[in-house]
Amino acid sequence: MTDPRSAPDPHPSHEALGPVPDWLRQPTPEVAPGRADRWRIGLSRHSAKLLGGAAALLLLVCAGSVAAAGYQGLQRWREVPVAYPTVSPPSGEQAVSSASPPPAAGPFDGTPAADFAEGAAGIALPRARRTGAFTEKQVTDALAKVRKALVTGRLDRAFLTAKDPERLVRQFAPDDRATVRADFASGGAANYATRFGPSTRLTTDQPRVRGRISYRATRDSDGIRVLEVTTNFVWVYAVQSVRTLADPEVILVHDTVVWQVPHPGDVIAASRGLWMQDAESYATNVECASLNKGLLELEITPSYGGSGDGEHPDAAYDLDRSLKVAEQC
């Protein structure tokens, strides 16, 4: 049983609510929707159709962009520069430079060398295995001799600017040193060793290096058993000419060198060690007069000296590019 005194009246009288303003007693007038309202109403009614149309339009734009990019790529493909001769890697065990390069900076920007490793990090040795008459240790020792000669002859700053080549000469077998000294005297050592002339100096940037090394067991022309190591490298140096105030530039050397280490059981003590068998190279952005003396001097009026007619300058950075060039100093 409930007490009617405790239940509130659900419909209180106007007197209980107090006086009511006149504007609340009038019906709300109808207002015609404006342009913005009609737009919102129409959008809500047709949103699915509009979204579908927008998606279709987006797909058409994307398809057009892809088609345009494909066409441009095709055009670039059709405009490939004149092909240049290449060589095939030698047979046998080999290793190719794989060190991750640092971010491109300074003189190497805009060149393929921006993706090369710095200095000796670009010289990767293949795995040493027993090969022919050579034990695994003998192969290891021979590869170490070659690597040391590469570092000295192409990267050692003290050697690159020294007048005395003995730092490298001493690394060859005693019986081969006279021939190596003669190469430096005639300028022929430029095929396997870098020497800068007095008018060109290295910047503080580390040279950029890419290459590969392979080896095999064979016999020389005298029937002596030798481990033959073939190196193919591109060396790129950031240099500054002391004759001009121009920004630093790059000098490139691409070489292929055949080194031999005779089997110790086939030769006398004075013939044991590293021998220079063959070397070939080309250089770019250098003065020919200095190169003929075995020195690298930055060319005052830059030009690409290792190309054929119509060949793109970047071809010089390709390890597989043949060392036979159209324009020799």
Secondary structure as GFF3:
##gff-version 3
##sequence-region A 1 329
A	DSSP	alpha_helix	14	17	.	.	.	ID=ss1
A	DSSP	alpha_helix	22	25	.	.	.	ID=ss2
A	DSSP	alpha_helix	35	78	.	.	.	ID=ss3
A	DSSP	beta_strand	93	96	.	.	.	ID=ss4
A	DSSP	three_ten_helix	106	108	.	.	.	ID=ss5
A	DSSP	three_ten_helix	112	115	.	.	.	ID=ss6
A	DSSP	beta_strand	117	118	.	.	.	ID=ss7
A	DSSP	three_ten_helix	119	122	.	.	.	ID=ss8
A	DSSP	alpha_helix	136	155	.	.	.	ID=ss9
A	DSSP	alpha_helix	157	160	.	.	.	ID=ss10
A	DSSP	alpha_helix	166	169	.	.	.	ID=ss11
A	DSSP	three_ten_helix	174	176	.	.	.	ID=ss12
A	DSSP	alpha_helix	177	186	.	.	.	ID=ss13
A	DSSP	three_ten_helix	188	191	.	.	.	ID=ss14
A	DSSP	beta_strand	200	202	.	.	.	ID=ss15
A	DSSP	beta_strand	208	219	.	.	.	ID=ss16
A	DSSP	beta_strand	225	241	.	.	.	ID=ss17
A	DSSP	beta_strand	249	262	.	.	.	ID=ss18
A	DSSP	three_ten_helix	269	271	.	.	.	ID=ss19
A	DSSP	beta_strand	275	284	.	.	.	ID=ss20
A	DSSP	alpha_helix	288	291	.	.	.	ID=ss21
A	DSSP	three_ten_helix	313	317	.	.	.	ID=ss22
###
